[in-house]
Amino acid sequence: MTLQEQITKDMKEAMREKDKIRLAALRAVKSALLLMATDSQKKKIEPADELKMLQKQVKQRKDSAEVDKKQNRDDLAEIELKEAEIIESYLPDKLSPEEIEAEVKKIVDEGNASGMQDMGKVMGVANKKLAGRAEGKDIADKVKQVLS
C-alpha cells in the first residue's frame, strides 16, 4: 500500500471517529503529497521524497509549537505537537545515537574517509542511507565526531 493510499484510508477512519486533530494532520500530508505530484517533473514520487516531505511536515509542526509556546499559546502548541506525533507515526523508527554512530563508522570505512576534508562525501552517503531514520543535524554531529 502506498503512502497516499494509507493516508486516504486513515483519513476515512479519522472522519468516522470524528478525530479532528488527526484528520487535520492527515489532510495536510495528503495536500503535500498532491502538491509534490503536481509540482514534480517526475512521473512517480520516490519513497525518499515522501520521507523528506513527512520530515518537513513534522519539523514545521514542531517549529510552530515552539513559536506558540513563546507567545503563551499552549493550547495551539499542544495541537501542533499532536499533529507532529501523528505524522511521525508514518516515518520509519528513529535510530539511537549509538546506531547512527555505527552506521557513520561503516560509511567512513567503506569510503576510506580520512579526515574532515571528506565530511561532504560522507554526509552525502549518510543522508541517503539514513533518510527518515535520523535527523540531518544528528548525522552531521556524528560524522564530525567520527572524522575528527
TORPA-4810 file (N, C-alpha, C, O; in nm, 3 decimals):
<nodes>
NODE_1_0.085_-0.117_0.000_0.000_0.000_0.000_0.090_0.124_0.000_0.181_0.136_0.082_M
NODE_2_0.064_0.215_-0.091_0.144_0.337_-0.099_0.108_0.431_0.015_0.007_0.413_0.083_T
NODE_3_0.193_0.530_0.035_0.168_0.626_0.142_0.036_0.699_0.119_-0.041_0.721_0.212_L
NODE_4_0.011_0.737_-0.006_-0.111_0.811_-0.036_-0.235_0.725_-0.006_-0.334_0.776_0.048_Q
NODE_5_-0.231_0.598_-0.042_-0.344_0.509_-0.014_-0.364_0.494_0.138_-0.477_0.495_0.187_E
NODE_6_-0.252_0.480_0.209_-0.259_0.465_0.355_-0.318_0.591_0.420_-0.401_0.582_0.510_Q
NODE_7_-0.275_0.707_0.373_-0.325_0.834_0.427_-0.475_0.845_0.402_-0.551_0.883_0.491_I
NODE_8_-0.518_0.813_0.280_-0.660_0.820_0.245_-0.742_0.728_0.335_-0.847_0.767_0.386_T
NODE_9_-0.694_0.606_0.354_-0.763_0.509_0.439_-0.772_0.561_0.583_-0.877_0.552_0.646_K
NODE_10_-0.661_0.615_0.633_-0.660_0.666_0.769_-0.745_0.791_0.785_-0.802_0.815_0.892_D
NODE_11_-0.755_0.871_0.678_-0.842_0.989_0.682_-0.988_0.947_0.698_-1.062_1.006_0.777_M
NODE_12_-1.028_0.846_0.624_-1.166_0.796_0.635_-1.194_0.748_0.777_-1.301_0.774_0.834_K
NODE_13_-1.097_0.678_0.833_-1.111_0.627_0.970_-1.122_0.744_1.070_-1.203_0.740_1.162_E
NODE_14_-1.040_0.847_1.051_-1.043_0.964_1.140_-1.177_1.036_1.128_-1.229_1.088_1.227_A
NODE_15_-1.233_1.040_1.006_-1.364_1.103_0.987_-1.472_1.027_1.062_-1.557_1.086_1.127_M
NODE_16_-1.466_0.894_1.051_-1.566_0.812_1.121_-1.558_0.832_1.272_-1.659_0.837_1.341_R
NODE_17_-1.432_0.843_1.321_-1.412_0.858_1.466_-1.426_1.003_1.512_-1.419_1.031_1.632_E
NODE_18_-1.445_1.095_1.417_-1.458_1.237_1.447_-1.335_1.290_1.522_-1.347_1.371_1.615_K
NODE_19_-1.217_1.244_1.481_-1.090_1.286_1.539_-1.037_1.403_1.456_-0.968_1.384_1.356_D
NODE_20_-1.070_1.524_1.499_-1.040_1.645_1.420_-0.891_1.671_1.405_-0.845_1.710_1.298_K
NODE_21_-0.816_1.650_1.512_-0.671_1.677_1.505_-0.603_1.581_1.409_-0.522_1.622_1.326_I
NODE_22_-0.636_1.453_1.421_-0.576_1.353_1.331_-0.616_1.381_1.186_-0.534_1.370_1.095_R
NODE_23_-0.740_1.416_1.166_-0.789_1.445_1.032_-0.717_1.566_0.972_-0.681_1.564_0.855_L
NODE_24_-0.695_1.669_1.052_-0.625_1.789_1.004_-0.481_1.754_0.964_-0.432_1.801_0.861_A
NODE_25_-0.414_1.673_1.046_-0.277_1.634_1.016_-0.270_1.552_0.888_-0.183_1.573_0.803_A
NODE_26_-0.363_1.457_0.873_-0.363_1.372_0.754_-0.399_1.451_0.628_-0.346_1.426_0.521_L
NODE_27_-0.489_1.547_0.643_-0.524_1.632_0.528_-0.403_1.713_0.483_-0.381_1.732_0.363_R
NODE_28_-0.325_1.760_0.578_-0.204_1.837_0.544_-0.104_1.748_0.470_-0.042_1.793_0.373_A
NODE_29_-0.089_1.625_0.514_0.003_1.532_0.447_-0.048_1.501_0.307_0.030_1.501_0.211_V
NODE_30_-0.176_1.474_0.295_-0.233_1.444_0.162_-0.216_1.564_0.069_-0.183_1.547_-0.049_K
NODE_31_-0.238_1.682_0.121_-0.220_1.803_0.042_-0.075_1.815_-0.006_-0.050_1.848_-0.122_S
NODE_32_0.019_1.789_0.083_0.161_1.796_0.046_0.195_1.691_-0.059_0.273_1.717_-0.151_A
NODE_33_0.137_1.572_-0.046_0.159_1.466_-0.147_0.105_1.508_-0.283_0.171_1.489_-0.385_L
NODE_34_-0.015_1.564_-0.284_-0.074_1.609_-0.411_0.009_1.722_-0.472_0.028_1.727_-0.594_L
NODE_35_0.057_1.810_-0.387_0.140_1.920_-0.435_0.269_1.867_-0.496_0.314_1.915_-0.600_L
NODE_36_0.329_1.768_-0.431_0.451_1.705_-0.484_0.424_1.642_-0.620_0.505_1.653_-0.712_M
NODE_37_0.310_1.576_-0.631_0.276_1.507_-0.756_0.256_1.605_-0.871_0.294_1.576_-0.984_A
NODE_38_0.198_1.720_-0.843_0.172_1.817_-0.949_0.294_1.903_-0.978_0.313_1.947_-1.092_T
NODE_39_0.377_1.929_-0.877_0.494_2.014_-0.896_0.612_1.943_-0.961_0.688_2.003_-1.037_D
NODE_40_0.627_1.815_-0.932_0.747_1.746_-0.980_0.740_1.713_-1.128_0.633_1.686_-1.184_S
NODE_41_0.856_1.714_-1.190_0.865_1.676_-1.330_0.868_1.523_-1.343_0.847_1.468_-1.451_Q
NODE_42_0.894_1.457_-1.231_0.898_1.311_-1.231_0.757_1.256_-1.248_0.658_1.320_-1.211_K
NODE_43_0.749_1.138_-1.306_0.618_1.075_-1.321_0.576_1.006_-1.193_0.457_0.996_-1.161_K
NODE_44_0.676_0.957_-1.118_0.646_0.883_-0.996_0.723_0.944_-0.879_0.841_0.977_-0.892_K
NODE_45_0.657_0.959_-0.767_0.721_1.012_-0.647_0.794_0.896_-0.578_0.735_0.791_-0.551_I
NODE_46_0.920_0.917_-0.551_1.002_0.815_-0.486_0.973_0.811_-0.335_0.936_0.913_-0.277_E
NODE_47_0.990_0.695_-0.272_0.970_0.686_-0.127_1.061_0.782_-0.049_1.021_0.833_0.056_P
NODE_48_1.182_0.807_-0.099_1.272_0.901_-0.032_1.213_1.042_-0.031_1.227_1.115_0.066_A
NODE_49_1.146_1.079_-0.141_1.081_1.210_-0.149_0.967_1.219_-0.048_0.945_1.323_0.015_D
NODE_50_0.894_1.110_-0.034_0.784_1.106_0.062_0.837_1.122_0.205_0.779_1.194_0.286_E
NODE_51_0.950_1.054_0.234_1.010_1.064_0.367_1.052_1.208_0.397_1.028_1.259_0.506_L
NODE_52_1.114_1.272_0.299_1.157_1.411_0.318_1.036_1.501_0.345_1.041_1.588_0.431_K
NODE_53_0.931_1.478_0.270_0.809_1.559_0.287_0.751_1.539_0.427_0.711_1.635_0.493_M
NODE_54_0.746_1.413_0.473_0.693_1.385_0.605_0.779_1.451_0.713_0.727_1.508_0.809_L
NODE_55_0.911_1.442_0.696_1.001_1.505_0.792_0.981_1.656_0.795_0.983_1.719_0.901_Q
NODE_56_0.962_1.714_0.678_0.939_1.858_0.669_0.809_1.896_0.741_0.804_1.995_0.813_K
NODE_57_0.705_1.815_0.721_0.577_1.841_0.787_0.592_1.836_0.940_0.538_1.920_1.011_Q
NODE_58_0.667_1.737_0.988_0.688_1.723_1.133_0.766_1.843_1.185_0.731_1.901_1.288_V
NODE_59_0.872_1.881_1.114_0.954_1.994_1.156_0.871_2.123_1.159_0.885_2.203_1.252_K
NODE_60_0.787_2.143_1.060_0.701_2.262_1.058_0.612_2.266_1.181_0.596_2.371_1.243_Q
NODE_61_0.554_2.152_1.216_0.464_2.147_1.332_0.540_2.178_1.460_0.492_2.253_1.545_R
NODE_62_0.660_2.120_1.474_0.738_2.143_1.596_0.784_2.288_1.605_0.782_2.347_1.713_K
NODE_63_0.823_2.346_1.493_0.863_2.487_1.493_0.745_2.576_1.529_0.760_2.672_1.605_D
NODE_64_0.628_2.545_1.474_0.508_2.623_1.506_0.474_2.611_1.655_0.434_2.709_1.718_S
NODE_65_0.490_2.492_1.709_0.461_2.471_1.852_0.555_2.554_1.937_0.514_2.611_2.038_A
NODE_66_0.682_2.562_1.897_0.779_2.643_1.970_0.737_2.790_1.972_0.740_2.856_2.076_E
NODE_67_0.698_2.840_1.854_0.654_2.979_1.844_0.529_3.001_1.929_0.518_3.102_1.999_V
NODE_68_0.437_2.906_1.923_0.314_2.918_2.003_0.344_2.923_2.153_0.283_3.000_2.226_D
NODE_69_0.441_2.840_2.197_0.477_2.839_2.339_0.539_2.972_2.380_0.513_3.022_2.489_K
NODE_70_0.622_3.029_2.293_0.685_3.157_2.325_0.580_3.267_2.338_0.598_3.363_2.413_K
NODE_71_0.470_3.253_2.265_0.363_3.352_2.270_0.255_3.314_2.372_0.145_3.368_2.369_Q
NODE_72_0.289_3.220_2.460_0.197_3.175_2.565_0.066_3.121_2.510_-0.041_3.142_2.569_N
NODE_73_0.073_3.051_2.399_-0.045_2.986_2.340_-0.027_2.835_2.349_-0.014_2.766_2.248_R
NODE_74_-0.027_2.784_2.471_-0.005_2.642_2.495_-0.113_2.556_2.430_-0.086_2.442_2.392_D
NODE_75_-0.234_2.610_2.416_-0.342_2.534_2.353_-0.307_2.505_2.207_-0.328_2.393_2.160_D
NODE_76_-0.255_2.604_2.136_-0.218_2.583_1.996_-0.094_2.495_1.984_-0.084_2.411_1.895_L
NODE_77_0.001_2.515_2.076_0.123_2.435_2.075_0.090_2.287_2.094_0.150_2.200_2.030_A
NODE_78_-0.003_2.259_2.181_-0.043_2.121_2.207_-0.100_2.055_2.081_-0.070_1.939_2.052_E
NODE_79_-0.182_2.128_2.008_-0.240_2.076_1.885_-0.131_2.048_1.782_-0.130_1.943_1.718_I
NODE_80_-0.037_2.143_1.767_0.073_2.125_1.672_0.156_2.003_1.707_0.194_1.926_1.618_E
NODE_81_0.185_1.984_1.835_0.265_1.869_1.876_0.192_1.737_1.854_0.254_1.636_1.819_L
NODE_82_0.060_1.737_1.874_-0.018_1.616_1.849_-0.016_1.583_1.700_-0.003_1.466_1.662_K
NODE_83_-0.028_1.685_1.615_-0.023_1.664_1.470_0.114_1.611_1.430_0.124_1.521_1.347_E
NODE_84_0.221_1.667_1.489_0.357_1.621_1.459_0.372_1.473_1.496_0.433_1.396_1.423_A
NODE_85_0.316_1.436_1.609_0.323_1.297_1.655_0.250_1.204_1.558_0.297_1.094_1.529_E
NODE_86_0.135_1.248_1.510_0.057_1.168_1.416_0.136_1.148_1.286_0.142_1.037_1.233_I
NODE_87_0.194_1.256_1.236_0.270_1.246_1.111_0.395_1.161_1.130_0.434_1.086_1.041_I
NODE_88_0.459_1.173_1.247_0.579_1.092_1.276_0.549_0.943_1.273_0.638_0.862_1.246_E
NODE_89_0.425_0.906_1.300_0.390_0.764_1.300_0.405_0.702_1.161_0.412_0.580_1.148_S
NODE_90_0.410_0.784_1.056_0.427_0.734_0.920_0.574_0.726_0.880_0.607_0.677_0.772_Y
NODE_91_0.663_0.775_0.967_0.806_0.768_0.940_0.862_0.639_0.998_0.807_0.583_1.092_L
NODE_92_0.973_0.591_0.940_1.037_0.473_0.999_1.087_0.504_1.140_1.102_0.621_1.177_P
NODE_93_1.112_0.400_1.219_1.161_0.420_1.355_1.293_0.495_1.354_1.378_0.473_1.267_D
NODE_94_1.310_0.584_1.451_1.433_0.663_1.463_1.546_0.574_1.515_1.524_0.482_1.594_K
NODE_95_1.666_0.604_1.470_1.785_0.533_1.517_1.835_0.598_1.645_1.821_0.719_1.664_L
NODE_96_1.893_0.519_1.732_1.954_0.573_1.854_2.088_0.636_1.816_2.142_0.606_1.710_S
NODE_97_2.143_0.722_1.902_2.274_0.781_1.872_2.383_0.677_1.847_2.471_0.697_1.763_P
NODE_98_2.376_0.566_1.919_2.476_0.460_1.902_2.462_0.396_1.763_2.562_0.366_1.697_E
NODE_99_2.338_0.375_1.721_2.314_0.315_1.588_2.358_0.411_1.477_2.413_0.368_1.376_E
NODE_100_2.333_0.540_1.496_2.378_0.639_1.397_2.529_0.636_1.387_2.586_0.637_1.278_I
NODE_101_2.595_0.632_1.503_2.742_0.631_1.504_2.796_0.506_1.435_2.893_0.514_1.360_E
NODE_102_2.734_0.390_1.460_2.779_0.267_1.396_2.764_0.276_1.243_2.853_0.234_1.169_A
NODE_103_2.652_0.330_1.197_2.629_0.345_1.053_2.731_0.441_0.992_2.785_0.416_0.884_E
NODE_104_2.757_0.551_1.062_2.854_0.650_1.012_2.993_0.588_1.004_3.067_0.610_0.908_V
NODE_105_3.030_0.511_1.106_3.162_0.445_1.104_3.174_0.350_0.985_3.278_0.344_0.921_K
NODE_106_3.066_0.277_0.956_3.066_0.187_0.839_3.087_0.266_0.711_3.167_0.227_0.626_K
NODE_107_3.015_0.377_0.699_3.024_0.461_0.578_3.166_0.517_0.564_3.220_0.522_0.453_I
NODE_108_3.226_0.561_0.676_3.362_0.615_0.674_3.460_0.507_0.630_3.548_0.533_0.549_V
NODE_109_3.444_0.385_0.683_3.533_0.275_0.647_3.519_0.237_0.500_3.618_0.216_0.431_D
NODE_110_3.393_0.229_0.451_3.369_0.192_0.312_3.421_0.297_0.215_3.470_0.264_0.107_E
NODE_111_3.412_0.424_0.254_3.453_0.533_0.166_3.598_0.574_0.184_3.646_0.666_0.118_G
NODE_112_3.670_0.505_0.274_3.809_0.537_0.304_3.828_0.685_0.337_3.925_0.747_0.294_N
NODE_113_3.734_0.741_0.413_3.744_0.880_0.454_3.849_0.892_0.562_3.855_0.809_0.653_A
NODE_114_3.931_0.998_0.553_4.043_1.008_0.647_4.034_1.127_0.740_4.098_1.128_0.845_S
NODE_115_3.958_1.227_0.706_3.952_1.344_0.793_3.835_1.434_0.758_3.746_1.397_0.680_G
NODE_116_3.837_1.552_0.815_3.727_1.646_0.796_3.711_1.690_0.651_3.603_1.733_0.611_M
NODE_117_3.817_1.679_0.571_3.806_1.717_0.429_3.710_1.625_0.354_3.661_1.661_0.247_Q
NODE_118_3.682_1.507_0.408_3.591_1.412_0.345_3.449_1.420_0.401_3.364_1.336_0.369_D
NODE_119_3.422_1.520_0.484_3.292_1.529_0.550_3.177_1.537_0.449_3.075_1.471_0.467_M
NODE_120_3.192_1.617_0.345_3.086_1.632_0.245_3.052_1.501_0.179_2.935_1.468_0.158_G
NODE_121_3.155_1.425_0.144_3.135_1.295_0.079_3.062_1.199_0.174_2.968_1.130_0.133_K
NODE_122_3.106_1.195_0.298_3.044_1.106_0.397_2.900_1.149_0.426_2.811_1.064_0.436_V
NODE_123_2.878_1.280_0.439_2.743_1.330_0.467_2.646_1.294_0.355_2.531_1.259_0.381_M
NODE_124_2.692_1.304_0.229_2.605_1.271_0.117_2.557_1.127_0.124_2.438_1.099_0.106_G
NODE_125_2.649_1.036_0.149_2.614_0.894_0.158_2.529_0.868_0.282_2.430_0.795_0.276_V
NODE_126_2.567_0.928_0.395_2.495_0.906_0.521_2.352_0.957_0.514_2.259_0.891_0.561_A
NODE_127_2.333_1.075_0.455_2.197_1.130_0.445_2.108_1.041_0.360_1.990_1.024_0.391_N
NODE_128_2.162_0.984_0.253_2.081_0.894_0.170_2.050_0.764_0.243_1.937_0.716_0.240_K
NODE_129_2.151_0.710_0.309_2.135_0.580_0.375_2.045_0.589_0.499_1.972_0.494_0.530_K
NODE_130_2.051_0.701_0.570_1.977_0.714_0.696_1.852_0.801_0.682_1.794_0.842_0.782_L
NODE_131_1.813_0.830_0.559_1.697_0.917_0.534_1.574_0.867_0.608_1.536_0.750_0.598_A
NODE_132_1.513_0.957_0.682_1.390_0.923_0.753_1.411_0.857_0.887_1.320_0.853_0.970_G
NODE_133_1.532_0.803_0.909_1.556_0.734_1.035_1.641_0.816_1.131_1.654_0.781_1.248_R
NODE_134_1.698_0.927_1.081_1.777_1.015_1.167_1.772_1.156_1.109_1.760_1.174_0.988_A
NODE_135_1.780_1.254_1.196_1.778_1.393_1.151_1.915_1.432_1.101_2.017_1.382_1.148_E
NODE_136_1.917_1.524_1.006_2.042_1.568_0.945_2.141_1.624_1.046_2.261_1.601_1.034_G
NODE_137_2.092_1.696_1.145_2.178_1.755_1.248_2.248_1.645_1.327_2.368_1.654_1.354_K
NODE_138_2.174_1.541_1.364_2.232_1.431_1.440_2.338_1.357_1.357_2.442_1.317_1.409_D
NODE_139_2.308_1.339_1.228_2.403_1.272_1.140_2.530_1.356_1.130_2.641_1.303_1.140_I
NODE_140_2.515_1.487_1.109_2.631_1.575_1.095_2.717_1.573_1.221_2.840_1.570_1.212_A
NODE_141_2.653_1.574_1.338_2.728_1.569_1.464_2.811_1.442_1.474_2.928_1.446_1.514_D
NODE_142_2.751_1.328_1.439_2.822_1.201_1.447_2.935_1.193_1.343_3.041_1.139_1.372_K
NODE_143_2.911_1.248_1.223_3.016_1.247_1.120_3.135_1.329_1.168_3.249_1.286_1.154_V
NODE_144_3.108_1.447_1.225_3.217_1.530_1.278_3.293_1.456_1.386_3.416_1.459_1.390_K
NODE_145_3.218_1.391_1.474_3.279_1.318_1.586_3.368_1.204_1.535_3.479_1.186_1.584_Q
NODE_146_3.320_1.130_1.437_3.395_1.015_1.386_3.517_1.060_1.305_3.624_0.999_1.315_V
NODE_147_3.503_1.165_1.225_3.612_1.209_1.139_3.720_1.287_1.213_3.833_1.295_1.165_L
NODE_148_3.687_1.343_1.329_3.791_1.422_1.398_3.868_1.341_1.500_3.957_1.393_1.566_S
</nodes>
